[in-house]
Amino acid sequence: MGMSSVAETESDEARYQAIRARDPRFDGVIFVGVTTTGVYCRPICPARTPARTRCRFFRSAAEAEREGFRACFRCRPELAPGTAPVDASVRLGRLAVQQIEHGFMNEARAPELASALGVSDRHLRRVLMRELGVTPVGLAQTRRLAIAKQLLHDTPLPLTQVAFASGFSSVRRFNAAFLERFGCAPSALRRAPATTAIASRPGDRLTLRLDYRPPLAWEPLSAFLGARALPGLERVEHGVYHRLIGEAAIEVAPDPRRSALRVTLPGSLAPRVAEIAQRVRRLFDLDAHPDAVSERLGADPRLAPLVARHPGLRVPGSFDPFEAAVRAVLGQQVSVRAATTLAGRLVAAFGAPRAEVLARCEDTALRALGLTGARAHTLIALARAVDRGAVSLAPLDPERAIARLQALPGIGPWTANYIAMRAMGWPDAFPAEDLGVKKALGLQTARAITARAEAWRPWRAYAVMYLWHA
């Protein structure tokens, strides 16, 4: 069973819920035409959400234009990500942004970024100017300044360390760029009252704040992650998530004073604060819209008491998408504990799971860890597909990824949708063949379960979490 997009469902109400939430995960999946204005928009449009009766929904911008709607000047539907060949430049732009967000240009220049993405420097610059109105250098500069501003607010790092941690090559360039962008020197911001700042721990430990939309059901979220942690890399103790990054460790815990998580990390990881923050946000689903999810799922008699019991339940993501995909394969047809044991052996033998490492592995080495021959074959096939780019686990095109995953040996609908849930953060992923879902609903066939779940779109992944907690 492949996963249909929210645009293909019979329920316009589900599409409207995605529009109301302005959830970027549906950007490029659905478009909405407003009958009173003749304009069509993306789900993330900042304009006021029109009434349900004024909306028409489309699978593509072209479909909306064929019906006589014109593109919105504010959200610019032509920039939405898609799957057609004409959208290749949009995907390239998003990949470039992702690399820049991870700090690629701290140690490299724009031509090297273009080379890593398989295009010329001129083409990459032209794409980013067309899609975002900025050059790669300008985008990297904005990212560095945003990191610097957070470090100035939230940590006591000396200005010199802030400059280098945020990716600047010199303090002079940092001061000049900060003054030009914010109209004041970095030292002036540090002297200003910082009522939202979090004091760092003594020594070289830094604490960053990551806000979220409340509520957040921390206990079930951390318990889920703790039961499925990769031994030797991560663990949950006393409600605190611990993760090794190389030889250094980070800790994540709720901030008792506000709707935020606190990420504590050693000063040695300061140059990677932006990447780490992004990974933690993905792991704990901090960009979710819990009110929209609760409103939709709470209308279902079966889910309503579960939603009331665990307000703000999130879909656990991943610190690293490939790790989550590996964990999904290891969890096929075995208990959570058995899968965790296999994961621990894998980490002990190969370190943190990496596609480029497992792609070159012999299945005999995996069978020696306790994997069946079929599962070893599946894991190697997955690693090779990701390593050569045949399968992307980036959250840009989950439907295509699900289809390509199911083309690999040993990966069926359950595994593909589980990977979409956790590795790609797709909110409408739905493993209809899951045993826990069958038990919770009292239904036996994937077809019956899929029909039952139609009313939960576009938040079916969240419904799965609630059913698992039943």
SULJO-V9479 format. One record per pair of residues at least 12 apart in sequence whose ideal C-beta (glycine too) atoms are under 6 Angstrom apart, sorted by sequence separation. I is the first residue (numbers start at 1). J is the second residue. D is the distance in Angstrom with one decimal. If there is no record, write none. Layout:
i: <I:I>
j: <J:J>
d: <D:D>
This chain:
i: <6:330:417:19:240:251:294:330:363:391:417:418:433:148:222:363:402:417:432:15:27:250:27:34:61:26:27:222:263:363:414:432:36:148:248:402:432:35:147:414:24:34:248:413:248:7:22:95:144:290:398:6:7:32:33:113:144:385:430:5:6:19:40:144:345:359:18:32:358:359:110:288:382:398:30:31:45:47:110:159:326:381:440:252:342:355:359:381:398:20:40:285:395:428:31:45:285:323:393:395:428:430:437:440:33:38:39:41:355:356:378:285:355:378:427:428:429:436:31:39:42:322:41:93:152:283:427:42:92:93:105:282:16:33:145:218:283:374:152:42:89:93:152:100:100:279:421:153:15:100:154:153:154:156:12:155:214:212:211:329:210:329:155:209:210:7:28:79:27:28:28:154:154:207:208:207:205:206:106:204:204:322:210:321:212:215:210:328:220:328:225:328:224:217:221:325:217:215:216:217:215:324:325:324:321:318:165:317:318:165:315:317:227:230:231:233:232:230:233:147:315:315:315:313:297:310:306:296:303:306:293:297:293:103:102:101:220:23:21:21:17:94:91:83:81:83:5:3:2:25:1:3:6:18:14:14:1:11:9:6:6>
j: <18:342:429:32:253:264:307:343:376:404:430:431:446:162:236:377:416:431:446:30:42:265:43:50:77:43:44:239:280:380:431:449:54:166:266:420:450:54:166:433:44:54:268:433:269:29:44:117:166:312:420:29:30:55:56:136:167:408:453:29:30:43:64:168:369:383:43:57:383:384:136:314:408:424:57:58:72:74:137:186:353:408:467:280:370:383:387:409:426:49:69:314:424:457:61:75:315:353:423:425:458:460:467:470:64:69:70:72:386:387:409:317:387:410:459:460:461:468:64:72:75:355:75:127:186:317:461:77:127:128:140:317:52:69:181:254:319:410:189:80:127:131:190:139:140:319:461:194:57:143:197:197:198:200:57:200:259:259:260:378:260:379:206:260:261:59:80:131:80:81:82:208:209:262:263:264:264:265:167:266:267:386:281:393:286:290:286:415:310:418:316:419:316:310:314:419:312:311:312:313:312:422:423:423:423:422:270:422:423:271:421:425:336:343:344:347:347:347:352:274:461:462:465:465:456:469:466:459:466:470:459:463:462:275:275:278:469:289:289:292:296:396:396:397:396:400:399:402:403:427:413:417:428:458:457:458:446:457:457:457:458>
d: <5.9:4.8:4.7:5.3:4.6:4.5:5.3:5.5:4.1:4.8:5.9:5.4:4.9:5.5:5.1:5.8:4.6:4.1:4.1:5.3:5.5:4.4:5.7:4.8:4.7:4.6:5.3:5.6:5.5:6.0:4.6:4.6:5.3:3.9:5.0:5.4:4.8:5.1:4.1:4.8:5.2:5.5:5.4:5.9:5.3:5.6:5.3:5.9:4.7:4.5:5.0:6.0:4.5:5.1:4.3:5.9:4.3:5.9:5.9:5.1:5.9:5.2:4.0:5.9:4.2:4.2:5.4:5.7:3.7:4.4:4.2:5.6:6.0:4.8:5.8:4.6:5.9:5.8:5.9:5.5:4.4:4.9:4.0:5.9:5.8:4.7:4.1:5.4:4.1:5.5:3.9:3.7:4.6:5.9:5.9:3.7:5.2:5.1:4.8:5.1:4.6:4.0:5.2:4.6:5.2:5.9:5.9:4.4:4.1:5.2:5.8:5.5:4.3:3.1:5.6:5.1:4.7:5.2:5.1:5.0:4.5:5.2:5.1:5.3:6.0:4.9:5.1:5.3:5.3:5.7:4.1:4.4:5.2:4.1:5.3:5.2:5.0:5.8:5.1:5.0:4.7:4.1:5.3:5.3:5.2:5.1:4.8:5.3:4.4:5.9:5.4:5.0:5.3:5.5:5.6:5.0:4.2:5.8:4.7:5.5:5.9:5.2:4.8:4.8:4.8:4.5:4.0:5.5:5.4:3.9:4.9:5.7:5.6:5.3:4.6:4.9:5.7:5.5:3.9:5.9:3.5:5.9:6.0:3.8:4.1:5.9:5.9:5.3:5.7:4.7:5.4:5.0:5.2:4.7:5.3:4.9:4.6:4.7:4.6:4.5:3.3:4.4:5.1:4.0:4.0:5.3:3.7:5.9:5.3:5.5:5.8:5.2:5.5:5.1:3.3:5.8:4.3:5.5:5.8:5.0:4.8:5.9:5.7:5.3:6.0:6.0:4.3:5.4:5.5:5.8:4.8:5.6:4.9:5.7:4.7:5.9:5.9:5.9:4.2:3.9:5.3:5.6:5.9:5.7:5.7:5.8:5.6:5.2:5.9:5.5:4.4:6.0:5.5:4.6:3.5:5.2:5.7:6.0:5.2:5.5:4.2>
